[in-house]
Amino acid sequence: MFGLSELAILLIVVIAVIGARKLPELARSAGKSARILKAEARAAKDEEAGAGAAPRVVQGEIVPPGTGTTPPGARAADAPDPR
């Protein structure tokens, strides 16, 4: 009845007719995906380049144990266990 080439052509025509409505939507979503991928790659590259920067030093103070305050309801570190 139909040969392989006729079936292939018929399949291509059917896919083109049915998929014609979906084609713009597919192209739009592919463009969005490409933009997101490019932005993520750029962010990863920037993050990697920034990792080599010098660490930030934060000044603090040393508080000896027992001189700090404990919040209400909390048990002090040197207090005995009430159990």
VMD Tcl script that builds the backbone (N, CA, C; Angstrom):
set m [mol new atoms 249]
animate dup $m
set s [atomselect $m all]
$s set {name element resname resid chain x y z} {
  {N N MET 1 A 0.837 -1.175 0.000}
  {CA C MET 1 A 0.000 0.000 0.000}
  {C C MET 1 A 0.886 1.244 0.000}
  {N N PHE 2 A 1.462 1.658 1.168}
  {CA C PHE 2 A 2.376 2.794 1.233}
  {C C PHE 2 A 3.785 2.275 1.478}
  {N N GLY 3 A 4.728 2.944 0.881}
  {CA C GLY 3 A 6.119 2.593 1.119}
  {C C GLY 3 A 6.664 3.380 2.305}
  {N N LEU 4 A 7.897 3.105 2.657}
  {CA C LEU 4 A 8.526 3.764 3.797}
  {C C LEU 4 A 8.686 5.260 3.554}
  {N N SER 5 A 9.036 5.659 2.345}
  {CA C SER 5 A 9.245 7.088 2.065}
  {C C SER 5 A 7.926 7.862 2.118}
  {N N GLU 6 A 6.830 7.246 1.614}
  {CA C GLU 6 A 5.534 7.918 1.672}
  {C C GLU 6 A 5.062 8.089 3.113}
  {N N LEU 7 A 5.272 7.058 3.929}
  {CA C LEU 7 A 4.893 7.159 5.341}
  {C C LEU 7 A 5.710 8.219 6.068}
  {N N ALA 8 A 6.993 8.322 5.744}
  {CA C ALA 8 A 7.846 9.335 6.370}
  {C C ALA 8 A 7.377 10.735 5.989}
  {N N ILE 9 A 7.047 10.947 4.727}
  {CA C ILE 9 A 6.572 12.264 4.275}
  {C C ILE 9 A 5.238 12.592 4.936}
  {N N LEU 10 A 4.342 11.607 4.994}
  {CA C LEU 10 A 3.055 11.819 5.630}
  {C C LEU 10 A 3.218 12.155 7.115}
  {N N LEU 11 A 4.125 11.480 7.788}
  {CA C LEU 11 A 4.391 11.750 9.203}
  {C C LEU 11 A 4.941 13.160 9.396}
  {N N ILE 12 A 5.848 13.584 8.540}
  {CA C ILE 12 A 6.417 14.934 8.632}
  {C C ILE 12 A 5.334 15.986 8.429}
  {N N VAL 13 A 4.435 15.771 7.453}
  {CA C VAL 13 A 3.357 16.728 7.197}
  {C C VAL 13 A 2.411 16.797 8.394}
  {N N VAL 14 A 2.061 15.654 8.961}
  {CA C VAL 14 A 1.156 15.637 10.114}
  {C C VAL 14 A 1.797 16.345 11.301}
  {N N ILE 15 A 3.056 16.083 11.558}
  {CA C ILE 15 A 3.751 16.745 12.668}
  {C C ILE 15 A 3.814 18.252 12.438}
  {N N ALA 16 A 4.063 18.676 11.200}
  {CA C ALA 16 A 4.138 20.111 10.900}
  {C C ALA 16 A 2.781 20.780 11.091}
  {N N VAL 17 A 1.702 20.104 10.686}
  {CA C VAL 17 A 0.369 20.701 10.806}
  {C C VAL 17 A -0.051 20.772 12.278}
  {N N ILE 18 A 0.153 19.674 12.989}
  {CA C ILE 18 A -0.254 19.640 14.390}
  {C C ILE 18 A 0.665 20.515 15.248}
  {N N GLY 19 A 1.959 20.492 14.967}
  {CA C GLY 19 A 2.922 21.222 15.779}
  {C C GLY 19 A 3.072 22.683 15.420}
  {N N ALA 20 A 2.420 23.144 14.373}
  {CA C ALA 20 A 2.559 24.541 13.952}
  {C C ALA 20 A 2.059 25.495 15.032}
  {N N ARG 21 A 1.025 25.082 15.746}
  {CA C ARG 21 A 0.499 25.944 16.817}
  {C C ARG 21 A 1.453 25.991 18.003}
  {N N LYS 22 A 2.171 24.925 18.231}
  {CA C LYS 22 A 3.068 24.839 19.388}
  {C C LYS 22 A 4.462 25.397 19.101}
  {N N LEU 23 A 4.788 25.608 17.851}
  {CA C LEU 23 A 6.140 26.030 17.478}
  {C C LEU 23 A 6.559 27.355 18.119}
  {N N PRO 24 A 5.766 28.421 18.073}
  {CA C PRO 24 A 6.180 29.674 18.728}
  {C C PRO 24 A 6.376 29.514 20.238}
  {N N GLU 25 A 5.503 28.730 20.857}
  {CA C GLU 25 A 5.625 28.502 22.301}
  {C C GLU 25 A 6.918 27.746 22.615}
  {N N LEU 26 A 7.250 26.757 21.791}
  {CA C LEU 26 A 8.492 26.013 21.987}
  {C C LEU 26 A 9.711 26.909 21.813}
  {N N ALA 27 A 9.689 27.773 20.806}
  {CA C ALA 27 A 10.811 28.680 20.568}
  {C C ALA 27 A 10.956 29.665 21.729}
  {N N ARG 28 A 9.837 30.156 22.242}
  {CA C ARG 28 A 9.865 31.102 23.359}
  {C C ARG 28 A 10.450 30.445 24.614}
  {N N SER 29 A 10.012 29.233 24.906}
  {CA C SER 29 A 10.521 28.564 26.099}
  {C C SER 29 A 11.991 28.179 25.932}
  {N N ALA 30 A 12.411 27.847 24.722}
  {CA C ALA 30 A 13.827 27.550 24.485}
  {C C ALA 30 A 14.674 28.807 24.687}
  {N N GLY 31 A 14.173 29.966 24.261}
  {CA C GLY 31 A 14.883 31.227 24.464}
  {C C GLY 31 A 15.002 31.577 25.938}
  {N N LYS 32 A 13.923 31.380 26.694}
  {CA C LYS 32 A 13.964 31.646 28.135}
  {C C LYS 32 A 14.974 30.731 28.815}
  {N N SER 33 A 14.952 29.461 28.431}
  {CA C SER 33 A 15.880 28.499 29.033}
  {C C SER 33 A 17.326 28.872 28.732}
  {N N ALA 34 A 17.588 29.299 27.498}
  {CA C ALA 34 A 18.946 29.696 27.128}
  {C C ALA 34 A 19.384 30.928 27.928}
  {N N ARG 35 A 18.481 31.893 28.110}
  {CA C ARG 35 A 18.812 33.082 28.895}
  {C C ARG 35 A 19.111 32.731 30.351}
  {N N ILE 36 A 18.295 31.858 30.937}
  {CA C ILE 36 A 18.510 31.448 32.326}
  {C C ILE 36 A 19.833 30.724 32.462}
  {N N LEU 37 A 20.114 29.819 31.524}
  {CA C LEU 37 A 21.368 29.070 31.561}
  {C C LEU 37 A 22.569 30.004 31.452}
  {N N LYS 38 A 22.478 30.983 30.565}
  {CA C LYS 38 A 23.571 31.935 30.389}
  {C C LYS 38 A 23.782 32.772 31.652}
  {N N ALA 39 A 22.689 33.208 32.275}
  {CA C ALA 39 A 22.786 34.012 33.502}
  {C C ALA 39 A 23.389 33.193 34.641}
  {N N GLU 40 A 22.984 31.939 34.770}
  {CA C GLU 40 A 23.530 31.086 35.824}
  {C C GLU 40 A 25.013 30.811 35.595}
  {N N ALA 41 A 25.396 30.596 34.346}
  {CA C ALA 41 A 26.812 30.365 34.045}
  {C C ALA 41 A 27.634 31.610 34.363}
  {N N ARG 42 A 27.093 32.779 34.044}
  {CA C ARG 42 A 27.799 34.032 34.339}
  {C C ARG 42 A 27.934 34.234 35.845}
  {N N ALA 43 A 26.866 33.914 36.607}
  {CA C ALA 43 A 26.898 34.062 38.062}
  {C C ALA 43 A 27.910 33.104 38.679}
  {N N ALA 44 A 27.963 31.883 38.175}
  {CA C ALA 44 A 28.926 30.907 38.694}
  {C C ALA 44 A 30.352 31.354 38.390}
  {N N LYS 45 A 30.559 31.926 37.202}
  {CA C LYS 45 A 31.889 32.410 36.825}
  {C C LYS 45 A 32.301 33.585 37.707}
  {N N ASP 46 A 31.368 34.503 37.973}
  {CA C ASP 46 A 31.658 35.649 38.840}
  {C C ASP 46 A 31.938 35.188 40.271}
  {N N GLU 47 A 31.172 34.211 40.736}
  {CA C GLU 47 A 31.371 33.691 42.089}
  {C C GLU 47 A 32.732 33.010 42.203}
  {N N GLU 48 A 33.108 32.286 41.177}
  {CA C GLU 48 A 34.402 31.608 41.176}
  {C C GLU 48 A 35.543 32.618 41.164}
  {N N ALA 49 A 35.391 33.696 40.429}
  {CA C ALA 49 A 36.418 34.732 40.361}
  {C C ALA 49 A 36.516 35.471 41.701}
  {N N GLY 50 A 35.409 35.628 42.391}
  {CA C GLY 50 A 35.391 36.329 43.669}
  {C C GLY 50 A 35.901 35.468 44.807}
  {N N ALA 51 A 35.989 34.162 44.610}
  {CA C ALA 51 A 36.427 33.263 45.682}
  {C C ALA 51 A 37.901 33.454 46.002}
  {N N GLY 52 A 38.672 33.977 45.067}
  {CA C GLY 52 A 40.096 34.168 45.286}
  {C C GLY 52 A 40.417 35.432 46.067}
  {N N ALA 53 A 39.415 36.223 46.393}
  {CA C ALA 53 A 39.635 37.472 47.122}
  {C C ALA 53 A 40.038 37.172 48.566}
  {N N ALA 54 A 40.642 38.149 49.198}
  {CA C ALA 54 A 41.097 37.987 50.573}
  {C C ALA 54 A 39.897 37.829 51.504}
  {N N PRO 55 A 40.023 36.999 52.537}
  {CA C PRO 55 A 38.911 36.833 53.472}
  {C C PRO 55 A 38.678 38.103 54.279}
  {N N ARG 56 A 37.455 38.322 54.669}
  {CA C ARG 56 A 37.097 39.498 55.442}
  {C C ARG 56 A 37.362 39.218 56.913}
  {N N VAL 57 A 38.006 40.152 57.604}
  {CA C VAL 57 A 38.337 39.992 59.012}
  {C C VAL 57 A 37.284 40.714 59.842}
  {N N VAL 58 A 36.727 39.994 60.805}
  {CA C VAL 58 A 35.723 40.568 61.687}
  {C C VAL 58 A 36.335 40.662 63.077}
  {N N GLN 59 A 36.359 41.874 63.628}
  {CA C GLN 59 A 36.914 42.082 64.961}
  {C C GLN 59 A 35.879 41.676 66.009}
  {N N GLY 60 A 36.340 41.047 67.060}
  {CA C GLY 60 A 35.448 40.630 68.136}
  {C C GLY 60 A 36.140 40.817 69.470}
  {N N GLU 61 A 35.522 40.350 70.518}
  {CA C GLU 61 A 36.122 40.444 71.840}
  {C C GLU 61 A 36.017 39.087 72.518}
  {N N ILE 62 A 36.934 38.811 73.403}
  {CA C ILE 62 A 36.943 37.553 74.134}
  {C C ILE 62 A 36.235 37.774 75.459}
  {N N VAL 63 A 35.248 36.945 75.738}
  {CA C VAL 63 A 34.497 37.033 76.983}
  {C C VAL 63 A 34.816 35.781 77.793}
  {N N PRO 64 A 35.410 35.955 78.983}
  {CA C PRO 64 A 35.713 34.782 79.805}
  {C C PRO 64 A 34.433 34.089 80.258}
  {N N PRO 65 A 34.463 32.759 80.432}
  {CA C PRO 65 A 33.266 32.037 80.860}
  {C C PRO 65 A 32.778 32.525 82.222}
  {N N GLY 66 A 31.466 32.571 82.365}
  {CA C GLY 66 A 30.868 32.974 83.638}
  {C C GLY 66 A 30.646 34.457 83.765}
  {N N THR 67 A 31.166 35.283 82.856}
  {CA C THR 67 A 30.975 36.735 82.967}
  {C C THR 67 A 29.864 37.232 82.061}
  {N N GLY 68 A 29.420 36.400 81.124}
  {CA C GLY 68 A 28.355 36.807 80.202}
  {C C GLY 68 A 26.991 36.629 80.837}
  {N N THR 69 A 25.984 37.091 80.166}
  {CA C THR 69 A 24.627 36.937 80.672}
  {C C THR 69 A 23.944 35.829 79.892}
  {N N THR 70 A 23.005 35.174 80.527}
  {CA C THR 70 A 22.234 34.139 79.853}
  {C C THR 70 A 20.829 34.662 79.636}
  {N N PRO 71 A 20.213 34.306 78.524}
  {CA C PRO 71 A 18.858 34.784 78.261}
  {C C PRO 71 A 17.865 34.157 79.242}
  {N N PRO 72 A 16.709 34.800 79.452}
  {CA C PRO 72 A 15.717 34.265 80.381}
  {C C PRO 72 A 15.277 32.868 79.953}
  {N N GLY 73 A 15.195 31.959 80.914}
  {CA C GLY 73 A 14.769 30.594 80.622}
  {C C GLY 73 A 15.893 29.670 80.191}
  {N N ALA 74 A 17.085 30.232 79.939}
  {CA C ALA 74 A 18.218 29.403 79.533}
  {C C ALA 74 A 19.036 29.035 80.765}
  {N N ARG 75 A 19.740 27.924 80.656}
  {CA C ARG 75 A 20.586 27.456 81.746}
  {C C ARG 75 A 22.009 27.913 81.459}
  {N N ALA 76 A 22.684 28.422 82.447}
  {CA C ALA 76 A 24.068 28.850 82.284}
  {C C ALA 76 A 24.937 27.626 81.995}
  {N N ALA 77 A 26.028 27.837 81.276}
  {CA C ALA 77 A 26.898 26.738 80.879}
  {C C ALA 77 A 27.535 26.044 82.084}
  {N N ASP 78 A 27.821 26.786 83.154}
  {CA C ASP 78 A 28.488 26.179 84.319}
  {C C ASP 78 A 27.492 25.753 85.395}
  {N N ALA 79 A 26.185 25.899 85.149}
  {CA C ALA 79 A 25.170 25.504 86.136}
  {C C ALA 79 A 24.986 23.984 86.085}
  {N N PRO 80 A 24.695 23.374 87.238}
  {CA C PRO 80 A 24.487 21.919 87.262}
  {C C PRO 80 A 23.205 21.532 86.550}
  {N N ASP 81 A 23.169 20.306 86.028}
  {CA C ASP 81 A 22.013 19.803 85.305}
  {C C ASP 81 A 20.891 19.549 86.305}
  {N N PRO 82 A 19.684 20.114 86.119}
  {CA C PRO 82 A 18.607 19.991 87.104}
  {C C PRO 82 A 17.986 18.607 87.147}
  {N N ARG 83 A 18.319 17.689 86.294}
  {CA C ARG 83 A 17.713 16.354 86.285}
  {C C ARG 83 A 18.195 15.533 87.379}
}
mol reanalyze $m
mol bondsrecalc $m
mol representation Tube
mol addrep $m
